[in-house]
């Protein structure tokens, strides 16, 4: 619905609520107080530990309060509320539209700049990018993979970014290559985005070591392990990371954010978000400042359709339903989908008939029916042994189940519990 919709800039809201936990890892520590005046791009919370990163103000104005805001998971989380007054940016940001190709920073300086700029993975996982770029001692990266797959239905934010910011993305990839000290980068794009494949292939001819690869349309190919297998035919072992097979994966949106951080000194405080749905009057793609309530996006798209049954933050397969339109856009928000009522009703769950469809659908060779049963019964130790933490929550099992079992819901519960157990074990 939005593949042909050019990216627009969403007007600034009257106020924003910027959560300080917009990444995997420890929430950032708030360093501003009520009544402080801030500028666009100014640090308002600093990273708290290695796996953490800074949060920046996406607007200029006055801090009205430090409070909590409903997050995408439904839980309230700490946030900085700012009343918008104009749009005054910090002086160090280069706001010119000229494209800067010459990369002046050293690998170490690039990693430091990514950390200071709050760059995280924009494919959904929001893993702090400086951690990915810091290759552990004893390991070596020989291939950078850039994820342009965007395999979730409805979402087109990456697709439009590749079409409209191709040159910047390629410079961003070159910066990532320099940081990782690699000579080869592969951009994987699914075949249903032929215009993006053609555009980036043409542009990449002017960049050493960067190649574009058309991939079969196959969900969930946008997941790291599946993309690595498709492009370089390497399998990441259970419990290991891509760097263990000599690969680092970054999203195209992340590459663009890295370009802006390194070449323009612009922190990550806005991103492209798709707002769409079959009944939406004006579906589109927007550059949205973090902290903006999703109500503003819905308003820009023509308002909430009368037949809306569910609002989903993310894609239809991996996204989560939200019950509050004041939930803010964060770094990991790729899209907002408004589903009509007739597509929002869950069928009543039936007993498992052991058909094995969920096992066939699982891209990681897990047994979803078993993981659900173990989670449902509180047998988390066995669930850990059955590799529940390997699950990437793609939703293929729930989608294919003829008995409409809430497989993913229980697996998410079990996975979160097992991760918590493991963390407590490691602290002893």
Number of C-alpha atoms within 10 A of each C-alpha: 17 20 17 11 16 14 19 13 13 17 14 17 16 14 20 27 30 33 30 25 23 27 27 15 17 16 23 22 19 20 10 16 14 13 12 12 15 25 22 23 25 19 21 22 24 20 21 15 12 12 18 26 32 28 32 24 29 30 31 22 24 19 23 19 17 18 14 17 21 20 21 23 14 14 9 14 17 20 23 25 23 27 19 21 16 13 13 13 19 15 12 10 16 15 12 8 7 8 13 15 15 9 15 11 16 12 18 14 13 24 25 16 20 27 24 21 27 29 28 32 24 26 24 18 15 19 22 24 24 26 17 19 24 14 17 12 6 5 11 17 20 17 22 26 25 27 26 27 29 27 20 19 11 21 26 27 26 26 22 23 22 25 19 15 15 20 21 22 26 25 24 26 28 25 26 26 24 17 20 23 17 16 15 15 24 19 27 26 28 22 16 14 21 11 13 24 23 14 16 23 18 11 14 19 12 10 13 11 14 23 17 22 17 20 19 13 15 13 19 22 24 22 20 23 21 19 24 25 13 16 15 12 11 16 15 19 12 10 8 10 14 18 20 15 18 16 20 25 23 24 26 30 27 25 25 23 29 32 28 25 24 23 23 19 20 23 28 26 24 23 24 25 29 31 29 25 22 14 15 23 15 18 23 26 30 25 16 27 28 26 28 26 22 24 18 20 28 23 11 18 21 12 14 17 17 10 13 19 15 19 23 20 24 24 21 20 18 17 23 17 20 19 14 15 14 18 23 25 31 28 30 22 25 26 26 27 25 25 22 19 12 11 10 14 10 10 10 9 12 12 8 14 10 10 12 14 18 23 20 16 20 20 19 15 13 19 19 26 25 16 27 23 17 21 24 16 10 14 14 20 14 14 22 20 9 16 18 26 20 16 19 18 20 20 21 22 26 22 17 16 22 15 16 17 22 20 24 22 15 19 25 19 15 27 23 13 19 22 14 11 14 11 11 10 9 7 6 5
